[in-house]
Amino acid sequence: MKKLNLLLIILLSSAAVGFSQVSYSSLTFFSEDGYPFTVIMNGLKKNTEARTNVKLEGLTNAAYKIKIIFEDKTIPEIDKNVYTKPGTEITYRIKKDKKGNNVLRYYSEAALPYDYIPENQTVYPDNSTGSVVVSDGNTGVHIDMNVNETGGNVTIQTEDGSIDLNADVNVNNATSSYNTQVSQNETHYEVENNTTDNYYHMPGYNGRIGCPWPMNPQNFQRAKQTISNADFDSDKQTIAQQIVNSNCLTARQVKEIAALFDFESDKLKFAKFAYTHTYDIENYFIINDIFDRDFDKQVKRTKSRPLASGEISIKKAVSLLFLLLIASLCIILQFNLYSLYASLSAFILVIIYPLMKRISWWPQAFLGIVFNFGAIIGWIAVTNSLDIAAILLYCGGIFWTLGHDTIYGHQDKQDDLRIGVKSSSIHLGENT
């Protein structure tokens, strides 16, 4: 009997290991106007009686299809995809929009206690096999234990097959064996064996890093799909920021997510938010094209540009940009160290420039600041210093560019006004 008790302890300990691999989440829905409702999640009814506040616990999926059915049948049903976050309780509220229709909107979120256990977890015996099955109601974890006088077995498996732990114990022979196998079926970033740095090394990138470990391709594609499934840009923004806030992305991944938004303002808002969560922050300028190409399509003068017209794909454009950057780096490395520092400092200017027409009447002035920075770099490369003559030359170039491009920009005024972007040509009007 003592051996059997020992067996049970071993099996239950193994089960605890399985549970420690699961991060639960919960969702709460409430009606701002006090209308009782029923929640249908992935086709299953979650509350038998209509309520004004419904809480769903022990969730393990990243997204769920929700239908809200009101007790008052005159109120139209609400269908929406909602999203969870491991270890977090997210609250959605039912409110009226500007048209007076009931809509489901994100409201708030809060971290769950570290020892959180879902209330809807159930345990029931399966007498036909002599096993005990523990289920959380969402098929997130399945634990199967078989116990008898000669031995026992415990199998733990998550719904996606990522954990498979087996423990076999022979009571008569007082022996035990364990076999633990973890298979993620995913491609992970590999760390070079000859380094002890606690961050990922991106091939060909030697710049500053904003976060250590970017998302692997499989996880990123799942996150991207979750964002794209949202119906409105406001929901996409909320979900995207939730994902980015707890992860690290590459500049290219940020660009792909930004492309999911329909409006330029939402793209810009996300790009600003994601900057501090980007691994290769010195590559951040590659997201600029995601802004300009949509505007270029609507301007007569620029709609025939390769990217705007679709003549060249974003992938090919990024590949060409990468080759040009490598060539530029090779050139700048031939100069002194101060020239290199000046070149790197120009990156932030290059990143900001395409956004200026959205926030300022003076994008042409900023173009002068960026376009003429080569004068500073060239002066430093030759003299190994920066003096007043170089600064005057730089300022002169800025004003020349401002005057020239303001006049040049008059041909785009009508298109710019229609699209809603700004320019010094519009601002100065007949004065130029």
C-alpha positions in Angstrom: 0.0 0.0 0.0 2.9 2.4 0.8 4.2 1.7 -2.7 0.8 2.6 -4.2 0.7 5.8 -2.2 4.3 6.6 -3.5 3.0 6.0 -7.0 0.1 8.4 -6.6 2.4 11.1 -5.3 4.7 10.8 -8.3 1.8 10.8 -10.7 0.2 13.9 -9.1 3.6 15.7 -9.1 3.9 15.0 -12.8 0.4 16.4 -13.3 1.5 19.6 -11.6 4.3 20.0 -14.0 1.8 19.8 -16.9 -0.4 22.5 -15.3 2.6 24.8 -14.8 3.0 25.0 -18.6 -0.5 26.6 -19.1 -1.1 30.4 -18.9 -4.8 31.0 -18.5 -6.7 34.1 -19.3 -10.2 35.3 -18.7 -12.8 37.6 -20.4 -15.5 39.7 -18.9 -18.4 41.2 -20.8 -20.8 43.8 -19.3 -23.7 45.9 -20.7 -23.2 49.6 -20.1 -27.0 50.2 -20.4 -27.9 47.2 -18.2 -29.4 44.9 -21.0 -29.3 41.2 -19.9 -27.6 39.0 -22.5 -26.3 35.5 -23.2 -22.7 34.8 -24.5 -22.1 32.2 -27.2 -18.4 31.4 -27.5 -17.2 29.4 -30.5 -20.8 28.0 -30.8 -21.2 27.1 -27.1 -23.6 28.8 -24.8 -21.7 30.1 -21.7 -24.5 31.3 -19.4 -27.9 29.7 -19.1 -29.6 32.8 -17.8 -29.3 36.2 -19.3 -27.1 38.6 -17.3 -25.7 42.1 -17.5 -22.2 40.9 -16.6 -20.7 37.6 -17.7 -17.2 36.4 -16.8 -15.5 33.5 -18.7 -12.4 31.9 -17.0 -9.8 29.3 -17.8 -9.3 30.3 -21.4 -6.3 29.1 -23.3 -6.9 30.1 -26.9 -5.6 33.4 -28.4 -8.9 34.3 -30.0 -12.6 33.4 -29.7 -15.7 34.0 -31.9 -18.3 35.7 -29.6 -22.0 36.2 -30.2 -24.0 38.4 -27.8 -27.7 37.5 -27.7 -29.9 39.9 -25.8 -32.8 38.9 -23.6 -34.8 41.7 -25.4 -35.2 40.1 -28.8 -35.8 43.5 -30.4 -32.1 44.3 -29.9 -29.9 42.9 -32.7 -27.3 40.3 -31.9 -23.6 41.2 -31.8 -21.0 39.0 -33.6 -17.3 39.8 -32.9 -13.9 38.2 -32.7 -12.3 38.8 -29.3 -8.7 38.2 -28.1 -7.1 37.1 -25.0 -3.7 37.6 -23.4 -2.0 35.0 -21.2 -2.2 35.8 -17.5 -4.6 38.7 -18.1 -8.3 39.4 -17.5 -9.6 41.5 -20.4 -12.9 43.4 -20.1 -15.2 44.2 -23.0 -18.2 46.5 -22.7 -21.4 46.6 -24.7 -22.2 50.3 -25.5 -24.0 52.3 -28.1 -22.0 53.9 -31.0 -22.7 57.2 -32.6 -25.5 55.7 -34.7 -27.2 54.3 -31.6 -26.3 50.6 -32.4 -25.0 48.3 -29.7 -21.4 47.4 -30.2 -18.8 45.4 -28.3 -15.6 47.4 -27.5 -12.4 46.8 -25.5 -12.6 48.4 -22.1 -9.7 47.5 -19.8 -7.4 44.7 -18.7 -5.7 43.6 -15.5 -3.1 40.9 -14.6 -4.4 37.7 -13.0 -2.9 36.5 -9.7 0.2 34.4 -10.1 -1.6 31.5 -8.4 -4.8 31.9 -10.4 -6.9 28.8 -10.8 -10.0 28.9 -13.1 -13.3 28.3 -11.2 -14.7 26.3 -14.1 -12.1 23.5 -13.8 -13.7 20.1 -13.3 -12.5 16.7 -12.2 -14.5 13.6 -13.0 -13.7 9.8 -12.9 -13.7 7.5 -15.9 -14.6 4.2 -14.2 -14.4 2.1 -17.3 -10.6 2.6 -17.6 -9.6 3.2 -14.0 -8.2 6.6 -15.0 -8.8 10.2 -13.8 -9.2 12.9 -16.4 -8.7 16.6 -15.4 -10.1 19.1 -17.9 -10.3 22.9 -17.8 -13.4 23.0 -20.0 -11.4 24.3 -23.0 -9.3 21.2 -23.8 -6.2 23.3 -23.0 -4.6 20.5 -21.0 -5.4 16.7 -20.9 -4.0 14.6 -18.1 -4.6 10.9 -18.2 -3.6 8.8 -15.2 -3.8 5.0 -14.9 -3.1 3.3 -11.6 -3.2 -0.3 -10.5 -1.3 -2.7 -8.2 1.4 -3.5 -10.8 2.2 0.0 -11.9 0.9 3.3 -13.4 1.1 5.7 -16.2 0.5 9.5 -16.6 0.2 11.3 -19.9 0.0 15.1 -20.1 -0.7 16.8 -23.4 -1.8 20.3 -24.4 -4.3 20.9 -27.1 -1.6 21.9 -29.7 0.6 18.9 -28.8 3.4 21.0 -27.6 4.0 19.0 -24.4 4.0 15.2 -24.1 5.1 13.9 -20.7 4.9 10.2 -19.8 5.8 8.6 -16.4 5.7 4.8 -16.0 6.0 3.3 -12.5 6.3 -0.4 -11.7 5.2 -0.9 -8.1 6.2 -4.5 -7.8 9.7 -3.9 -8.8 9.9 -0.5 -7.0 11.2 1.1 -10.2 10.2 4.2 -12.1 11.0 5.8 -15.4 10.1 9.1 -16.9 10.1 10.3 -20.5 9.6 13.9 -21.2 9.4 15.3 -24.7 8.7 18.8 -25.8 8.0 19.5 -29.5 7.0 23.0 -30.6 6.9 22.3 -34.3 8.3 25.8 -34.8 11.4 27.5 -36.2 13.3 29.3 -33.4 16.1 31.8 -33.7 19.5 30.2 -33.0 22.2 31.8 -30.9 25.7 31.6 -32.1 27.7 29.1 -30.0 30.7 31.3 -29.7 29.0 34.1 -27.8 27.6 34.6 -24.3 25.6 37.7 -25.2 22.0 37.4 -23.9 20.4 38.6 -27.2 19.8 37.4 -30.7 22.4 38.1 -33.4 20.8 39.0 -36.7 23.0 38.1 -39.7 24.4 41.2 -41.3 23.1 43.6 -38.6 25.6 45.3 -36.3 23.6 48.3 -35.1 21.9 49.2 -31.9 19.2 46.8 -30.6 16.0 47.9 -28.8 15.0 44.5 -27.4 16.9 41.2 -27.2 14.8 38.4 -28.8 12.5 39.1 -31.8 9.4 36.9 -32.3 10.0 33.8 -34.3 8.3 33.6 -37.7 5.6 31.1 -36.6 4.5 33.1 -33.6 4.6 36.3 -35.6 2.3 34.9 -38.4 -0.2 33.8 -35.7 -0.1 37.3 -34.1 -0.5 38.9 -37.5 -3.5 36.8 -38.4 -5.1 37.6 -35.0 -4.7 41.3 -35.8 -6.0 41.1 -39.3 -9.1 39.2 -38.1 -10.3 42.3 -36.3 -13.1 44.2 -38.0 -12.1 47.8 -37.3 -8.8 49.7 -37.2 -9.5 50.7 -33.6 -9.7 47.0 -32.6 -6.6 46.2 -34.7 -4.7 49.0 -32.9 -5.7 47.7 -29.5 -4.7 44.1 -30.3 -1.5 45.1 -32.1 -0.3 47.2 -29.1 -1.2 44.4 -26.7 1.0 42.0 -28.7 3.8 44.4 -29.2 3.9 45.4 -25.6 4.8 41.9 -24.5 7.1 41.0 -27.4 10.0 42.1 -29.5 9.7 42.6 -33.3 12.1 43.2 -36.1 11.6 46.4 -38.2 10.3 44.3 -41.1 7.7 42.7 -38.8 6.6 46.2 -37.6 6.2 47.2 -41.3 4.0 44.1 -42.0 1.7 44.9 -39.1 1.5 48.6 -40.0 0.4 47.5 -43.5 -2.7 45.9 -42.0 -4.2 49.2 -41.0 -6.5 51.1 -43.5 -5.8 54.6 -42.4 -2.5 56.5 -42.4 -3.1 57.9 -39.0 -3.4 54.4 -37.5 -0.3 53.2 -39.3 1.6 56.2 -37.9 0.2 55.6 -34.4 1.3 52.0 -34.4 4.7 52.8 -35.9 5.4 55.3 -33.0 4.3 52.8 -30.4 6.3 49.8 -31.8 9.6 51.7 -32.1 10.7 51.0 -28.5 9.9 47.3 -29.0 12.0 46.8 -32.1 15.1 44.7 -32.2 17.0 46.3 -35.2 16.0 49.9 -34.5 18.6 51.3 -37.0 16.6 49.5 -39.7 13.4 51.3 -38.7 13.5 53.5 -41.7 12.3 50.7 -43.9 8.7 51.3 -42.7 8.7 54.7 -44.4 7.6 53.3 -47.7 4.4 51.8 -46.2 3.3 55.4 -45.7 4.3 57.1 -48.9 3.4 54.5 -51.5 -0.4 54.8 -50.6 -0.2 58.6 -51.0 1.9 58.2 -54.2 -0.9 56.2 -55.8 -3.3 59.1 -55.4 -1.0 61.9 -56.8 -0.8 62.3 -60.6 2.9 63.1 -60.6 3.9 60.1 -58.5 1.4 57.3 -59.2 3.7 55.8 -61.9 6.5 55.3 -59.4 7.6 51.6 -59.2 6.1 50.9 -55.7 3.0 53.0 -56.2 2.2 51.4 -59.5 3.0 47.8 -58.3 5.8 47.4 -60.8 8.0 46.3 -58.0 7.0 44.4 -54.8 7.8 45.5 -51.3 10.0 42.4 -50.9 12.1 43.3 -53.9 12.3 46.9 -52.8 13.5 45.9 -49.3 16.1 43.6 -50.8 17.5 46.4 -53.0 17.5 48.8 -50.0 19.5 46.3 -48.0 22.1 46.0 -50.8 22.3 49.7 -51.1 22.8 50.1 -47.3 25.5 47.5 -47.3 27.3 49.5 -50.1 26.8 52.7 -48.2 28.3 51.2 -45.1 31.3 49.9 -47.0 31.9 53.5 -48.3 31.5 55.2 -44.9 33.8 52.8 -43.2 36.6 54.2 -45.4 36.3 57.5 -43.6 37.2 58.5 -40.1 35.2 57.6 -37.0 33.5 61.0 -36.7 32.1 60.5 -40.2 30.6 57.2 -39.1 28.9 58.7 -36.1 27.5 61.5 -38.2 26.1 59.0 -40.7 24.4 57.0 -38.0 22.9 60.1 -36.5 21.2 60.8 -39.9 19.1 57.7 -39.5 16.6 59.3 -37.3 16.2 62.1 -39.7 15.6 59.7 -42.6 12.9 57.9 -40.5 11.0 61.0 -39.6 11.0 62.8 -42.9 8.2 60.8 -44.7 6.0 61.5 -41.7 6.4 65.3 -41.7 3.7 65.9 -44.4 1.2 64.4 -42.0 2.0 66.7 -39.0 3.6 69.9 -40.3 3.1 72.5 -42.9 6.9 72.5 -43.5 7.9 69.1 -44.8 10.1 70.8 -47.5 12.1 72.4 -44.7 12.7 69.0 -43.1 13.6 67.7 -46.6 16.4 70.3 -46.6 17.6 69.1 -43.2 17.8 65.5 -44.4 18.9 66.1 -48.0 21.8 68.4 -47.1 23.2 66.3 -44.2 25.8 65.0 -46.7 27.6 68.4 -46.4 28.2 67.8 -42.7 29.4 64.2 -43.3 31.7 65.3 -46.2 33.2 68.2 -44.2 34.0 65.9 -41.2 35.4 63.2 -43.5 37.9 65.7 -45.0 38.8 67.9 -42.0 38.1 65.5 -39.1 36.3 68.4 -37.4 33.1 70.6 -37.6 33.4 74.3 -37.7 31.2 77.4 -38.5 31.9 77.2 -42.2 30.4 73.8 -42.5 27.3 74.8 -40.5 26.8 77.9 -42.7 27.1 75.7 -45.8 24.6 73.3 -44.3 22.1 76.0 -43.4 22.4 77.5 -46.9 21.6 74.2 -48.4 18.5 73.8 -46.2 17.1 77.2 -47.3 17.9 76.5 -51.0 16.0 73.2 -50.8 13.1 74.8 -48.9 12.6 77.5 -51.7 13.1 75.1 -54.6 10.8 72.3 -53.3 8.1 74.7 -52.2 7.9 76.0 -55.8 8.2 72.4 -57.1 5.3 71.3 -54.8 2.7 73.6 -56.4 2.0 70.9 -59.0 0.8 68.6 -56.3 -1.4 71.0 -54.4 -4.7 69.8 -55.6 -3.9 66.2 -55.0 -2.4 67.0 -51.6 -5.5 68.9 -50.5 -7.7 66.0 -51.6 -5.7 63.4 -49.7 -5.3 65.6 -46.6 -1.5 66.0 -46.4 0.4 69.3 -45.7 3.1 71.2 -47.5 4.7 74.7 -47.5 3.3 75.1 -51.0 -0.3 74.9 -49.6 0.6 76.9 -46.5 2.2 79.8 -48.3 -0.3 79.8 -51.1 -0.1 82.7 -53.5 2.9 84.1 -51.6 5.2 81.7 -53.6 
